[in-house]
Amino acid sequence: MMYYSTNRKAPQATLEKAIVKGLAEDRGLYMPERINQLPKEFFDDIASLTFQDVAYNVASAFFGEDIDLDALYDIVRSTLSFDCPLVRVTDDIYSLELFHGPTLAFKDVGARFMARMLGYFRSEQQINVLVATSGDTGSAVANGFLGVPGIHVYVLYPKGKVSPIQECQFTTLGGNITAVEVEGVFDDCQRLVKSAFMDEELNRRMHLTSANSINVARFLPQAFYYFWAYAQAVRMGLDGRRIVVSVPSGNFGNLCSALFGVRMGLPVRRFIAANNANDVFYNYLQTGCYEPRPSVQTIANAMDVGDPSNFARILELYGRDHDAICQHISGASYSDAQIAETMRQCLSESGYILDPHGACGYRALQEQLQPNEIGIFLETAHPAKFKELVDKVLGIEIPVPDRLAAFMQSTKQSTPMSADFNDFRAFLLAQ
Ligand SMILES: *Cc1c(COP(=O)(O)O)cnc(C)c1O
């Protein structure tokens, strides 16, 4: 299968090239030339399959032409070494808990899958992954790539601007993971990474690639858990055709992978894109105009994105037809006060602890679900990842799961760095 660029000015790429390069030469995002339908028998039997087998069926429809099927099966199995359970919260609202992986956020699925795919396609030369993070991406990518032969990861993060728990998740690993603590803000980290990708000599010498959700090997595997949610709903005796899925969204990689799932036959009735105060997509749905803006800081900070990169893929999937997008996706946007209020209300009414991102998804269902519909929202991170905030909002002491606490016990190792590209460049060349 070939991959084309959303900007249509770059040559088509093989899967290997799309994964190793990440972004096309014309700065567009790679899209598969075809989306294969899954057969009716798959959906008839889905309730009897394991999570790994459901995911393998989906993965082979995307990648099966380009990778040895036994290898693909191993990649899927070792990526999904944890469950994504569907948990009932109210009579008609269910939580798809995506936080049971190593770093307790959904990005584990995409990062672990991408690491294994890159390991599969890796050439003789070492590949160097650069990733700028404001928190969750760095921890998922670092843990996903830890110990993968032939790959070194540099995680750039803004000094003093990530939570202590998040910082421990990528500064304590050692091995093939180097944490770079930048004297600046997240935008400085992103600028350093982008400048490195534009630097010809660095690219020639270092084989650089990125690991954010523009990479097809990172966003597509997120489709797995939507099929698994459907399988679990069927097992619970719910009518799959009445399902509405609400996705807390930032860069829209997660929602985009679900839309690919629908093209493959997943019977979800419609979607809600739940945003925090960063509401460019919400505004696009209302007006038809897409107006990116600088992001504003919120308590659901993993969704603080002012120009979501996967918007280009959504437009492409719907042939740039605003009406078609609106028929299938509705929007929501919540202030910090509304997010906090939702967390308190959900705890008191159903005893369920939401994290601030999941709270946006939950509230959108409460407001928009029709009487004959079943709502599923994605719980994208464990609430203990935002312990200080969650404790304060809810007036409780949320227990920290063992595997999260374990990160806090190890010693932090990081390389201090100025925000000047020349310093970062010299550092990379000296490696
Ligand atoms: C990354 C992230 C999101 C946003 O996901 P996108 O795919 O960027 O839309 C939502 N919640 C959490 C906890 C995240 O880490």
The ligand as a Tripos MOL2 file, in Angstrom:
@<TRIPOS>MOLECULE
LIG
   15    15     1     0     0
SMALL
NO_CHARGES

@<TRIPOS>ATOM
      1 C1         -2.6030   13.5940   24.0470 C.3       1 LIG1
      2 C2         -3.7550   13.5870   24.9690 C.ar      1 LIG1
      3 C3         -5.0600   13.9670   24.5390 C.ar      1 LIG1
      4 C4         -5.3300   14.4840   23.1580 C.3       1 LIG1
      5 O1         -5.2190   13.4810   22.1640 O.3       1 LIG1
      6 P1         -5.0890   13.8840   20.6260 P.3       1 LIG1
      7 O2         -4.8860   12.6040   19.9050 O.co2     1 LIG1
      8 O3         -3.8970   14.7880   20.5370 O.co2     1 LIG1
      9 O4         -6.3390   14.5890   20.2350 O.co2     1 LIG1
     10 C5         -6.1070   13.8620   25.4320 C.ar      1 LIG1
     11 N1         -5.9050   13.4550   26.7060 N.ar      1 LIG1
     12 C6         -4.6750   13.0880   27.1680 C.ar      1 LIG1
     13 C7         -4.5280   12.6630   28.5780 C.3       1 LIG1
     14 C8         -3.5650   13.1420   26.3130 C.ar      1 LIG1
     15 O5         -2.3610   12.7950   26.7710 O.3       1 LIG1
@<TRIPOS>BOND
     1     1     2 1
     2     2     3 ar
     3     2    14 ar
     4     3     4 1
     5     3    10 ar
     6     4     5 1
     7     5     6 1
     8     6     7 2
     9     6     8 1
    10     6     9 1
    11    10    11 ar
    12    11    12 ar
    13    12    13 1
    14    12    14 ar
    15    14    15 1
@<TRIPOS>SUBSTRUCTURE
     1 LIG1         1 GROUP 0 **** ****
